[in-house]
């Protein structure tokens, strides 16, 4: 039984029409859609091609090819997406239309603000912060060949590329795992604010290295350009590895989705893992507070802020992802403020210094992200992606210049007379 006549041009790409047994058409709006701009539905082209006997033409119509294009397809096929609003699906769970290979059943679709999605973001944020701090400690030795944050961004972007590529298999298994891996873990592992602070400190030679102003400029440009280039290359490398994984390993594997009791148990466990960060802060030795435990307290709030900004602001503009931009700029401004507060000459308690450091590493580190930023740059059209990159970099540096510059020139922050941490 067919559906009643509907104005196809008014149907958004994230809405699917379904017919019930009473011959009523209903719109199922999928807020986690990966699709692009509003396009005519398949039935319109099917009737047109049936009239002309061109079934192959229906499959190769440009609008339908664009309709099937997702972020993972754009990455794996080295193509671009014209509208930044279409990238809003990067941070969201797999949706009904997220895969060009087939649609997820309704039972496997999770709302972006589902309790299961939010619950898994909690431990993913904690593990992302721990991985970032661990990598920085591992590669931060004397005589190193590359700055520590480069390793952090590369590892996170490789995993991000893998996650975006296997979004559909994760959706077939358990959708919240995708958001936990990409938005939670990779978003918390990589840090845009830390990158920009590192670049700004290079301009001013905060470490007091033996070099002139020209080398300061070169050092800042090195951290800017190489971080961007390595992050973009890492996303493509991760996507390439995952595409091989999908072709060679995943098709023969058929894993049944977790049962209801398993899903709820995992969600409860995720909440308990984050709750354990609070007693860990007070029970573990005080020296661990500025090193890790304070950052764990603020990890999930930072991730949640970025996630909400992505959900509500990324679809707002077609020029560039407004939500990711807002999260990165706000986090960069906040890390500058916390740097200033740690360098004030007025005495602060050890706990206050540890909290400030935790806000930098935890809240600002998880609020800002390079992994999502890199995927957006890779998949946006060339004119838009370069505008997005330049605007983000220039705005972040200007924010640090206004907030942090006067304190550096007054020798407050550079000398760190208040919050001095001894390992």
DRENVO-192507 format. One record per residue (C-alpha): residue number from 1; residue in one letter; y, z, x. Coordinates in nm, 4 decimals, padded with zeros to 6 digits. Layout:
! DRENVO-192507
[NUM, "A", [Y, Z, X]]
...
END
This chain:
! DRENVO-192507
[1, "X", [00.0000, 00.0000, 00.0000]]
[2, "X", [00.3309, -00.1036, 00.1505]]
[3, "X", [00.6462, 00.1015, 00.1947]]
[4, "X", [00.9584, 00.0314, -00.0115]]
[5, "X", [01.2252, -00.1938, 00.1339]]
[6, "X", [01.4443, -00.0102, 00.3886]]
[7, "X", [01.7513, -00.1085, 00.5836]]
[8, "X", [01.5864, -00.1476, 00.9251]]
[9, "X", [01.9134, -00.1622, 01.1187]]
[10, "X", [01.9910, 00.1993, 01.0306]]
[11, "X", [01.6673, 00.3387, 01.1683]]
[12, "X", [01.7137, 00.5172, 01.4987]]
[13, "X", [01.4644, 00.4619, 01.7771]]
[14, "X", [01.3454, 00.8218, 01.7610]]
[15, "X", [01.2599, 00.8003, 01.3903]]
[16, "X", [00.9337, 00.6605, 01.2618]]
[17, "X", [00.8670, 00.5643, 00.9015]]
[18, "X", [00.5468, 00.6846, 00.7482]]
[19, "X", [00.4022, 00.6265, 00.4030]]
[20, "X", [00.2180, 00.8871, 00.2039]]
[21, "X", [-00.0408, 00.8202, -00.0632]]
[22, "X", [00.2328, 00.8206, -00.3305]]
[23, "X", [00.3988, 00.5156, -00.1764]]
[24, "X", [00.7009, 00.7159, -00.0538]]
[25, "X", [00.8707, 00.6424, 00.2765]]
[26, "X", [00.9652, 00.9397, 00.4875]]
[27, "X", [01.1455, 00.9568, 00.8189]]
[28, "X", [00.9876, 01.1606, 01.0955]]
[29, "X", [01.2663, 01.2305, 01.3455]]
[30, "X", [01.1241, 01.2987, 01.6889]]
[31, "X", [01.3860, 01.4859, 01.8894]]
[32, "X", [01.1920, 01.4328, 02.2113]]
[33, "X", [01.1997, 01.0545, 02.2043]]
[34, "X", [01.1808, 00.8539, 02.5272]]
[35, "X", [01.2939, 00.5351, 02.3627]]
[36, "X", [01.6102, 00.3381, 02.4046]]
[37, "X", [01.8867, 00.2202, 02.1743]]
[38, "X", [01.8307, 00.1669, 01.8010]]
[39, "X", [01.6234, -00.1476, 01.7607]]
[40, "X", [01.4649, -00.3369, 01.4736]]
[41, "X", [01.1165, -00.2164, 01.3952]]
[42, "X", [00.7973, -00.4015, 01.4707]]
[43, "X", [00.7390, -00.5055, 01.1112]]
[44, "X", [01.0554, -00.7142, 01.1084]]
[45, "X", [00.9402, -00.9177, 01.4049]]
[46, "X", [00.5837, -00.9302, 01.2761]]
[47, "X", [00.6901, -01.0981, 00.9536]]
[48, "X", [00.9142, -01.3395, 01.1441]]
[49, "X", [00.6399, -01.4386, 01.3875]]
[50, "X", [00.3783, -01.4631, 01.1159]]
[51, "X", [00.6050, -01.7122, 00.9428]]
[52, "X", [00.6239, -01.9233, 01.2590]]
[53, "X", [00.2703, -01.8525, 01.3855]]
[54, "X", [00.3937, -01.6900, 01.7074]]
[55, "X", [00.2042, -01.3676, 01.7624]]
[56, "X", [00.2604, -01.3841, 02.1366]]
[57, "X", [00.6326, -01.4199, 02.0803]]
[58, "X", [00.6309, -01.0868, 01.9007]]
[59, "X", [00.4866, -00.9156, 02.2066]]
[60, "X", [00.7297, -01.0795, 02.4476]]
[61, "X", [01.0500, -01.0423, 02.2477]]
[62, "X", [01.3183, -00.8830, 02.4717]]
[63, "X", [01.4020, -00.6167, 02.2164]]
[64, "X", [01.0406, -00.5089, 02.1935]]
[65, "X", [01.0034, -00.5008, 02.5690]]
[66, "X", [01.3079, -00.2738, 02.5821]]
[67, "X", [01.1652, -00.0681, 02.2946]]
[68, "X", [00.8530, 00.0023, 02.4944]]
[69, "X", [01.0422, 00.0858, 02.8137]]
[70, "X", [01.0347, 00.4535, 02.9050]]
[71, "X", [01.1569, 00.6475, 03.2068]]
[72, "X", [00.8124, 00.6348, 03.3682]]
[73, "X", [00.7911, 00.2597, 03.3024]]
[74, "X", [01.1345, 00.2074, 03.4544]]
[75, "X", [01.0307, 00.3977, 03.7662]]
[76, "X", [00.6930, 00.2315, 03.8121]]
[77, "X", [00.8242, -00.1205, 03.7437]]
[78, "X", [01.1487, -00.0735, 03.9421]]
[79, "X", [01.3615, -00.1581, 03.6398]]
[80, "X", [01.6711, 00.0076, 03.4973]]
[81, "X", [01.7758, 00.1586, 03.1674]]
[82, "X", [02.1113, 00.0588, 03.0241]]
[83, "X", [02.1986, 00.3766, 02.8323]]
[84, "X", [02.2117, 00.7214, 02.9902]]
[85, "X", [02.1405, 00.8702, 02.6476]]
[86, "X", [01.7915, 00.7235, 02.6797]]
[87, "X", [01.7260, 00.9483, 02.9783]]
[88, "X", [01.7499, 01.2617, 02.7645]]
[89, "X", [01.3717, 01.2613, 02.7382]]
[90, "X", [01.3250, 01.3425, 03.1080]]
[91, "X", [01.3437, 01.7164, 03.0493]]
[92, "X", [01.1686, 01.7210, 02.7114]]
[93, "X", [00.8023, 01.7469, 02.6140]]
[94, "X", [00.6140, 01.4221, 02.5449]]
[95, "X", [00.7023, 01.2773, 02.2068]]
[96, "X", [00.5501, 01.0455, 01.9488]]
[97, "X", [00.7093, 00.7423, 02.1101]]
[98, "X", [00.7185, 00.8581, 02.4717]]
[99, "X", [00.4340, 00.6380, 02.5889]]
[100, "X", [00.4271, 00.2598, 02.5865]]
[101, "X", [00.0476, 00.2860, 02.5813]]
[102, "X", [00.0163, 00.4581, 02.2470]]
[103, "X", [00.1549, 00.7209, 02.0184]]
[104, "X", [00.0718, 01.0866, 02.0376]]
[105, "X", [-00.0742, 01.2379, 01.7230]]
[106, "X", [00.1482, 01.4812, 01.5394]]
[107, "X", [-00.0744, 01.7741, 01.6394]]
[108, "X", [00.0114, 01.7201, 02.0076]]
[109, "X", [00.3899, 01.6966, 01.9683]]
[110, "X", [00.5994, 01.9999, 02.0568]]
[111, "X", [00.9612, 02.0520, 01.9674]]
[112, "X", [01.1839, 02.0928, 02.2767]]
[113, "X", [01.2628, 02.4502, 02.1687]]
[114, "X", [00.9052, 02.5380, 02.0751]]
[115, "X", [00.8027, 02.8925, 02.1809]]
[116, "X", [00.5184, 02.7421, 02.3838]]
[117, "X", [00.7615, 02.5211, 02.5778]]
[118, "X", [01.0067, 02.8038, 02.6452]]
[119, "X", [00.7291, 03.0447, 02.7403]]
[120, "X", [00.5939, 02.8109, 03.0099]]
[121, "X", [00.9426, 02.7557, 03.1494]]
[122, "X", [00.9514, 03.1243, 03.2485]]
[123, "X", [00.6725, 03.1302, 03.5106]]
[124, "X", [00.7566, 02.7748, 03.6181]]
[125, "X", [01.1095, 02.8887, 03.7036]]
[126, "X", [00.9784, 03.1837, 03.9033]]
[127, "X", [00.7309, 02.9704, 04.0969]]
[128, "X", [01.0011, 02.7106, 04.1631]]
[129, "X", [01.2355, 02.9734, 04.3111]]
[130, "X", [00.9565, 03.1230, 04.5217]]
[131, "X", [00.8617, 02.7775, 04.6500]]
[132, "X", [01.2240, 02.6994, 04.7395]]
[133, "X", [01.2780, 03.0267, 04.9245]]
[134, "X", [00.9414, 02.9937, 05.0958]]
[135, "X", [01.0068, 02.6379, 05.2151]]
[136, "X", [01.3505, 02.7322, 05.3429]]
[137, "X", [01.2035, 03.0256, 05.5361]]
[138, "X", [00.9241, 02.8075, 05.6751]]
[139, "X", [01.1438, 02.5246, 05.8048]]
[140, "X", [01.4495, 02.7307, 05.8983]]
[141, "X", [01.3616, 02.7769, 06.2651]]
[142, "X", [01.5751, 02.7280, 06.5757]]
[143, "X", [01.5753, 02.3788, 06.7187]]
[144, "X", [01.4712, 02.2169, 06.3899]]
[145, "X", [01.5131, 01.8428, 06.3526]]
[146, "X", [01.6291, 01.8419, 05.9896]]
[147, "X", [01.8227, 02.0822, 05.7690]]
[148, "X", [01.5971, 02.3092, 05.5559]]
[149, "X", [01.7256, 02.2011, 05.2138]]
[150, "X", [01.6110, 01.8443, 05.2833]]
[151, "X", [01.2503, 01.9652, 05.2730]]
[152, "X", [01.3157, 02.1483, 04.9485]]
[153, "X", [01.4651, 01.8434, 04.7773]]
[154, "X", [01.1936, 01.6078, 04.9002]]
[155, "X", [00.9042, 01.8276, 04.7869]]
[156, "X", [01.0602, 01.8816, 04.4460]]
[157, "X", [01.1408, 01.5134, 04.3970]]
[158, "X", [00.7899, 01.4025, 04.4933]]
[159, "X", [00.6416, 01.6368, 04.2325]]
[160, "X", [00.9041, 01.5211, 03.9827]]
[161, "X", [00.8031, 01.1597, 04.0340]]
[162, "X", [00.4407, 01.2532, 03.9737]]
[163, "X", [00.5282, 01.4471, 03.6605]]
[164, "X", [00.7352, 01.1690, 03.5041]]
[165, "X", [00.4604, 00.9149, 03.5723]]
[166, "X", [00.1809, 01.1223, 03.4140]]
[167, "X", [00.3883, 01.2338, 03.1169]]
[168, "X", [00.1596, 01.0617, 02.8674]]
[169, "X", [-00.1664, 01.2130, 03.0003]]
[170, "X", [-00.0023, 01.5546, 03.0013]]
[171, "X", [00.1088, 01.4924, 02.6445]]
[172, "X", [-00.2441, 01.4026, 02.5449]]
[173, "X", [-00.3632, 01.7291, 02.6967]]
[174, "X", [-00.0833, 01.9845, 02.6443]]
[175, "X", [00.2787, 01.8716, 02.6184]]
[176, "X", [00.4519, 02.1936, 02.7329]]
[177, "X", [00.2872, 02.1505, 03.0731]]
[178, "X", [00.5110, 01.8488, 03.1351]]
[179, "X", [00.8309, 02.0430, 03.0723]]
[180, "X", [00.7020, 02.3350, 03.2776]]
[181, "X", [00.6262, 02.1054, 03.5721]]
[182, "X", [00.9415, 01.8909, 03.5688]]
[183, "X", [01.2191, 02.0962, 03.4075]]
[184, "X", [01.0800, 02.4344, 03.5076]]
[185, "X", [00.9199, 02.4029, 03.8500]]
[186, "X", [01.0888, 02.0948, 03.9992]]
[187, "X", [01.4267, 02.1773, 03.8479]]
[188, "X", [01.4124, 02.5283, 03.9944]]
[189, "X", [01.2733, 02.4139, 04.3283]]
[190, "X", [01.5492, 02.1605, 04.3945]]
[191, "X", [01.9129, 02.2691, 04.3911]]
[192, "X", [02.2265, 02.0614, 04.3555]]
[193, "X", [02.4616, 02.3561, 04.4084]]
[194, "X", [02.2876, 02.4578, 04.7317]]
[195, "X", [02.3108, 02.0997, 04.8546]]
[196, "X", [02.6824, 02.0777, 04.7814]]
[197, "X", [02.7509, 02.4182, 04.9384]]
[198, "X", [02.5618, 02.3104, 05.2497]]
[199, "X", [02.7736, 01.9942, 05.2709]]
[200, "X", [03.0982, 02.1848, 05.2209]]
[201, "X", [03.0084, 02.4368, 05.4901]]
[202, "X", [02.9424, 02.1470, 05.7279]]
[203, "X", [03.2978, 02.0170, 05.6803]]
[204, "X", [03.4345, 02.3554, 05.7919]]
[205, "X", [03.1708, 02.4259, 06.0586]]
[206, "X", [03.0976, 02.7679, 05.9102]]
[207, "X", [02.8213, 02.8325, 06.1654]]
[208, "X", [03.0786, 02.7937, 06.4430]]
[209, "X", [02.8849, 02.5223, 06.6243]]
[210, "X", [03.0228, 02.3727, 06.9432]]
[211, "X", [03.1607, 02.0479, 06.8047]]
[212, "X", [03.4905, 01.8849, 06.7144]]
[213, "X", [03.6196, 01.7846, 06.3717]]
[214, "X", [03.4626, 01.4387, 06.3914]]
[215, "X", [03.1156, 01.5936, 06.4302]]
[216, "X", [03.1922, 01.8178, 06.1335]]
[217, "X", [03.2553, 01.5099, 05.9236]]
[218, "X", [02.9390, 01.3433, 06.0525]]
[219, "X", [02.7363, 01.6547, 05.9769]]
[220, "X", [02.8674, 01.6676, 05.6201]]
[221, "X", [02.8023, 01.2974, 05.5651]]
[222, "X", [02.4531, 01.3353, 05.7109]]
[223, "X", [02.3624, 01.6079, 05.4643]]
[224, "X", [02.5162, 01.4095, 05.1791]]
[225, "X", [02.3659, 01.0678, 05.2433]]
[226, "X", [02.0295, 01.1722, 05.3802]]
[227, "X", [01.9655, 01.4185, 05.0974]]
[228, "X", [02.0430, 01.1505, 04.8405]]
[229, "X", [01.8350, 00.8858, 05.0160]]
[230, "X", [01.5389, 01.1151, 05.0768]]
[231, "X", [01.5449, 01.2426, 04.7188]]
[232, "X", [01.5459, 00.8929, 04.5698]]
[233, "X", [01.2683, 00.7805, 04.8035]]
[234, "X", [01.0653, 01.0925, 04.7227]]
[235, "X", [01.0860, 01.0252, 04.3483]]
[236, "X", [00.9585, 00.6705, 04.3983]]
[237, "X", [00.6838, 00.7908, 04.6323]]
[238, "X", [00.5682, 01.0497, 04.3801]]
[239, "X", [00.5742, 00.7944, 04.0991]]
[240, "X", [00.3745, 00.5480, 04.3101]]
[241, "X", [00.1121, 00.8081, 04.3977]]
[242, "X", [00.0834, 00.9121, 04.0338]]
[243, "X", [00.0431, 00.5518, 03.9173]]
[244, "X", [-00.2526, 00.5176, 04.1536]]
[245, "X", [-00.3864, 00.8460, 04.0208]]
[246, "X", [-00.3598, 00.7207, 03.6639]]
[247, "X", [-00.5476, 00.3980, 03.7402]]
[248, "X", [-00.8215, 00.5369, 03.9617]]
[249, "X", [-00.8875, 00.8945, 03.8516]]
[250, "X", [-00.7378, 00.9894, 03.5165]]
[251, "X", [-00.8914, 00.7176, 03.2908]]
[252, "X", [-01.2543, 00.8344, 03.3427]]
[253, "X", [-01.1517, 01.1985, 03.2874]]
[254, "X", [-01.1438, 01.3149, 02.9292]]
[255, "X", [-01.0388, 01.6780, 02.9024]]
[256, "X", [-01.0175, 01.8311, 02.5593]]
[257, "X", [-00.6815, 01.9876, 02.4713]]
[258, "X", [-00.6760, 02.3680, 02.4935]]
[259, "X", [-00.7708, 02.5533, 02.1812]]
[260, "X", [-00.5250, 02.7614, 01.9824]]
[261, "X", [-00.6271, 03.0913, 02.1413]]
[262, "X", [-00.5898, 02.9424, 02.4905]]
[263, "X", [-00.2435, 02.8040, 02.4151]]
[264, "X", [-00.1177, 03.1358, 02.2819]]
[265, "X", [-00.2783, 03.3270, 02.5694]]
[266, "X", [-00.1079, 03.1034, 02.8254]]
[267, "X", [00.2275, 03.1467, 02.6506]]
[268, "X", [00.1923, 03.5243, 02.6434]]
[269, "X", [00.0892, 03.5239, 03.0097]]
[270, "X", [00.3983, 03.3207, 03.0971]]
[271, "X", [00.6262, 03.5732, 02.9284]]
[272, "X", [00.4483, 03.8624, 03.1039]]
[273, "X", [00.4885, 03.6943, 03.4447]]
[274, "X", [00.8621, 03.6724, 03.3981]]
[275, "X", [00.8773, 04.0272, 03.2590]]
[276, "X", [00.7049, 04.1472, 03.5771]]
[277, "X", [01.0093, 04.0362, 03.7777]]
[278, "X", [01.2058, 04.3360, 03.6473]]
[279, "X", [00.9759, 04.6135, 03.7738]]
[280, "X", [00.9264, 04.4122, 04.0940]]
[281, "X", [01.3004, 04.4309, 04.1606]]
[282, "X", [01.3065, 04.8116, 04.1354]]
[283, "X", [00.9600, 04.8970, 04.2702]]
[284, "X", [00.9411, 04.6775, 04.5778]]
[285, "X", [01.1348, 04.7709, 04.8939]]
[286, "X", [01.5114, 04.7169, 04.8785]]
[287, "X", [01.4994, 04.4533, 05.1535]]
[288, "X", [01.3098, 04.2222, 04.9159]]
[289, "X", [01.5930, 04.2221, 04.6632]]
[290, "X", [01.8265, 03.9835, 04.8397]]
[291, "X", [01.5321, 03.7867, 04.9753]]
[292, "X", [01.3518, 03.7116, 04.6500]]
[293, "X", [01.3235, 03.9690, 04.3717]]
[294, "X", [01.6884, 03.9463, 04.2610]]
[295, "X", [01.6597, 03.5681, 04.2421]]
[296, "X", [01.3509, 03.5967, 04.0225]]
[297, "X", [01.5470, 03.7950, 03.7643]]
[298, "X", [01.7969, 03.5128, 03.7134]]
[299, "X", [01.5595, 03.2179, 03.7498]]
[300, "X", [01.4712, 03.1642, 03.3849]]
[301, "X", [01.8282, 03.2134, 03.2526]]
[302, "X", [01.9423, 02.9392, 03.4903]]
[303, "X", [01.6618, 02.7047, 03.3885]]
[304, "X", [01.7177, 02.7741, 03.0198]]
[305, "X", [02.0907, 02.7018, 03.0501]]
[306, "X", [02.0200, 02.3675, 03.2167]]
[307, "X", [01.7517, 02.2823, 02.9622]]
[308, "X", [01.9817, 02.3499, 02.6667]]
[309, "X", [02.2630, 02.1496, 02.8235]]
[310, "X", [02.0200, 01.8632, 02.8757]]
[311, "X", [01.8961, 01.8722, 02.5172]]
[312, "X", [02.2354, 01.8838, 02.3511]]
[313, "X", [02.4648, 01.6975, 02.5927]]
[314, "X", [02.2550, 01.4326, 02.7680]]
[315, "X", [02.2337, 01.2080, 02.4582]]
[316, "X", [02.6094, 01.2345, 02.3998]]
[317, "X", [02.7270, 00.9575, 02.6356]]
[318, "X", [02.5795, 00.6243, 02.7330]]
[319, "X", [02.7684, 00.6120, 03.0621]]
[320, "X", [02.6022, 00.9015, 03.2455]]
[321, "X", [02.3883, 01.2093, 03.1609]]
[322, "X", [02.6514, 01.4597, 03.0544]]
[323, "X", [02.4151, 01.7565, 03.0290]]
[324, "X", [02.2805, 01.7296, 03.3830]]
[325, "X", [02.6315, 01.6659, 03.5121]]
[326, "X", [02.7666, 01.9747, 03.3329]]
[327, "X", [02.4827, 02.1934, 03.4630]]
[328, "X", [02.5302, 02.0757, 03.8221]]
[329, "X", [02.9073, 02.1165, 03.8146]]
[330, "X", [02.8989, 02.4576, 03.6475]]
[331, "X", [02.6337, 02.5839, 03.8896]]
[332, "X", [02.8279, 02.4526, 04.1888]]
[333, "X", [03.1439, 02.6286, 04.0705]]
[334, "X", [02.9523, 02.9519, 04.0138]]
[335, "X", [02.7921, 02.9480, 04.3587]]
[336, "X", [03.1404, 02.9140, 04.5052]]
[337, "X", [03.2566, 03.2161, 04.3052]]
[338, "X", [02.9604, 03.4252, 04.4204]]
[339, "X", [03.0247, 03.3262, 04.7809]]
[340, "X", [03.3815, 03.4485, 04.7457]]
[341, "X", [03.2728, 03.7775, 04.5874]]
[342, "X", [03.0242, 03.8433, 04.8665]]
[343, "X", [03.2956, 03.7935, 05.1258]]
[344, "X", [03.5608, 04.0228, 04.9798]]
[345, "X", [03.6917, 04.2926, 05.2105]]
[346, "X", [03.6511, 04.5570, 04.9411]]
[347, "X", [03.3196, 04.7383, 04.9936]]
[348, "X", [03.0334, 04.6484, 04.7628]]
[349, "X", [02.7125, 04.8417, 04.7132]]
[350, "X", [02.3878, 04.7016, 04.8564]]
[351, "X", [02.2620, 04.6452, 04.5018]]
[352, "X", [02.5753, 04.4475, 04.4136]]
[353, "X", [02.5314, 04.2295, 04.7217]]
[354, "X", [02.1647, 04.1712, 04.6345]]
[355, "X", [02.2570, 04.0769, 04.2777]]
[356, "X", [02.5188, 03.8323, 04.4029]]
[357, "X", [02.2640, 03.6699, 04.6303]]
[358, "X", [02.0143, 03.6640, 04.3457]]
[359, "X", [02.2659, 03.4876, 04.1244]]
[360, "X", [02.3171, 03.2253, 04.3943]]
[361, "X", [01.9488, 03.1652, 04.4636]]
[362, "X", [01.8206, 03.2318, 04.1122]]
[363, "X", [02.0745, 03.1405, 03.8483]]
[364, "X", [02.2726, 02.8729, 04.0341]]
[365, "X", [01.9646, 02.7375, 04.2096]]
[366, "X", [01.7768, 02.6956, 03.8806]]
[367, "X", [02.0794, 02.5852, 03.6796]]
[368, "X", [02.1405, 02.2898, 03.9112]]
[369, "X", [01.8833, 02.0299, 04.0008]]
[370, "X", [01.8387, 01.7349, 04.2325]]
[371, "X", [01.5015, 01.6218, 04.0956]]
[372, "X", [01.6259, 01.5292, 03.7470]]
[373, "X", [01.9466, 01.3951, 03.9038]]
[374, "X", [01.7424, 01.1647, 04.1297]]
[375, "X", [01.5323, 01.0285, 03.8413]]
[376, "X", [01.8477, 00.9581, 03.6425]]
[377, "X", [02.0044, 00.7759, 03.9371]]
[378, "X", [01.6883, 00.5719, 03.9945]]
[379, "X", [01.6596, 00.4546, 03.6343]]
[380, "X", [02.0227, 00.3985, 03.5323]]
[381, "X", [02.1795, 00.0561, 03.5706]]
[382, "X", [02.3379, -00.0037, 03.9094]]
[383, "X", [02.7017, 00.0236, 03.8027]]
[384, "X", [02.6403, 00.3419, 03.6063]]
[385, "X", [02.4186, 00.5155, 03.8602]]
[386, "X", [02.6678, 00.4753, 04.1437]]
[387, "X", [02.9472, 00.5987, 03.9208]]
[388, "X", [02.7276, 00.8972, 03.8335]]
[389, "X", [02.6516, 00.9728, 04.1995]]
[390, "X", [03.0109, 00.9423, 04.3215]]
[391, "X", [03.1555, 01.1404, 04.0321]]
[392, "X", [02.9016, 01.4213, 04.0786]]
[393, "X", [02.9501, 01.4450, 04.4548]]
[394, "X", [03.3312, 01.4250, 04.4501]]
[395, "X", [03.3680, 01.6695, 04.1608]]
[396, "X", [03.1366, 01.9235, 04.3238]]
[397, "X", [03.3206, 01.9072, 04.6549]]
[398, "X", [03.6584, 01.9408, 04.4843]]
[399, "X", [03.5350, 02.2461, 04.2910]]
[400, "X", [03.4209, 02.4132, 04.6134]]
[401, "X", [03.7467, 02.3184, 04.7818]]
[402, "X", [03.9520, 02.4869, 04.5094]]
[403, "X", [03.7288, 02.7934, 04.4702]]
[404, "X", [03.5918, 02.8513, 04.8172]]
[405, "X", [03.8415, 02.6805, 05.0462]]
[406, "X", [04.1152, 02.9469, 05.0422]]
[407, "X", [03.8639, 03.2206, 05.1222]]
[408, "X", [03.7239, 03.0277, 05.4158]]
[409, "X", [04.0667, 02.9628, 05.5575]]
[410, "X", [04.1508, 03.3314, 05.5153]]
[411, "X", [03.8359, 03.4112, 05.7194]]
[412, "X", [03.6931, 03.6192, 05.4360]]
[413, "X", [03.3763, 03.4307, 05.3478]]
[414, "X", [03.3040, 03.2908, 05.6919]]
[415, "X", [03.3017, 03.6355, 05.8505]]
[416, "X", [03.1040, 03.7980, 05.5655]]
[417, "X", [03.2478, 04.1429, 05.6290]]
[418, "X", [03.0943, 04.2937, 05.3142]]
[419, "X", [02.7521, 04.1521, 05.2217]]
[420, "X", [02.5638, 04.1257, 05.5498]]
[421, "X", [02.1872, 04.1068, 05.5069]]
[422, "X", [01.9546, 04.2153, 05.7844]]
[423, "X", [01.5959, 04.0937, 05.7593]]
END
